[in-house]
C-alpha cells in the first residue's frame, strides 16, 4: 500500500471519482482514493434514480448543470467510457398557485442562462407524458435536454480514466482518522495503515460530517433516507420514453426503467439516519399519490425496492472548497439529492481549487463559511 500521496480522496462515489479524474487532467496523479466498500459507487451513488436536469432554482446549481450535462453528452469521447445518457426530458407538474408563481420566476432565470424550458398547460403536459393524469395540475414545465444517465457508468468511467493516469484506488479500506499538525492535515489513518499527505478531500457523501470531525472541521451535512421502488407495469398507460415526471407539490417522481417503472417520493417526517432499511409501511403513502398521477400503476406489482441516503445541508446547496480552519482539507459534500448529476462540474471545480487554479465559478453559494452568516436563498427544487 502507498504510504505517501499528494492528495488522498475519501469516498469512492461519483464525487470522489470525478475529483480524481479532473486532478489527473491537471497532471496531479499521485492520488490515493480510499473506499470503505469492496466496490466503488455502492453508497448513495449506486442508490439514486440517475436523473440529470437543468431545472433548478439557484443560479449556481443551474450553472453546475450546464457544465455537467455538457460533459455527459460527450462523456465517451472525453472520458473513454459510456454514460448511457437518455435525454427524454424532465416534466414538473405543478398543482398549486404558489408553485406556479415560484416556477414562473425560476423558468425566467433558467431561460436567462440559456436553458430552453417550455411552459406547458395541463393538456400539453399530458401529451408530453402519455398516461399521466393531470387532474389538479395548473401548469407544468419541460426541458428536453434533461434526462437519465447511468451512475455506475459515470463513476467507473471517471475512476478508470484516473487510475490509468496513475491514481491508486484502495477498496475495502476504512478511514479511521485524519492526522493534523498546526491546523493542517498531515495524514489519513486507514484500516490498512497511514498515508502521509498534505491534501485530503472529503467526498464521503452522507458520512461527510463524521469525516469532517476526524479533521476537526464542522461539516453540516445530515443523512436523510429516501426510497426507490421498481414496479412491473403494463406497457399501456406508461410514457414510452424515459421522461422523468415529477409531481412537485408531493415530490412523487417516476421514469421508465427497462420494462418497469422506477418511482419514489420524499417522506414528510424524514429525520437524520444512516439506516437504509426499506420502510414498507411508507409504501401505501407513496402508492396513494402514484396511482393518482400514473393510473397504470394501480395494478402493478412491486418487484424490488431499496433505500439510499441524501446528504443534506441546511440550505440544500452543496459545500465545495476548503474547510474552515483546517489547511489542506477540502470538502465536496451536501448536494441534497442532486450530487450525481453535478459531479462532473463539481469535481472539476474542486480539482482547480486544489491545484491553485481559478475555477472560473462564483463559489460564494458553496463556501463552507456561509453557515456562520445569514443564509440567503438555497435550492428549492429538492425532490
Secondary structure, 3 states (H helix, E strand, C coil): CCCECCEEEECCCHHHHHHHHHHHHCCCCCEEEECCCCCCCCCCHHHCCCEECCCCCCHHHHHHHHHHHHHHHCHHHHHCCCCCCECCCEEEEECCHHHHHHHHHHHHHHHHCCCCCEEECHHHHHHHCCCCCCCCCCEEEEECCCEECCHHHHHHHHHHHHHHCCCEEECCCCEEEEEEECCEEEEEEECCEEEECCCEEECCHHHHHHHHHHHCCCCCCEEEEEEEEEEECCCCCCCCCCCEEEECCCCEEEEEECCEEEEEECCCCCCECCCCCCCHHHHHHHHHHHHHHCHHHHHCEEEEEEEEEEEECCCCCCEEEECCCCECEEEEECCCCCHHHHHHHHHHHHHHHHCCCCCCCCCHHHCHHHHHCCCCCCCCCCC
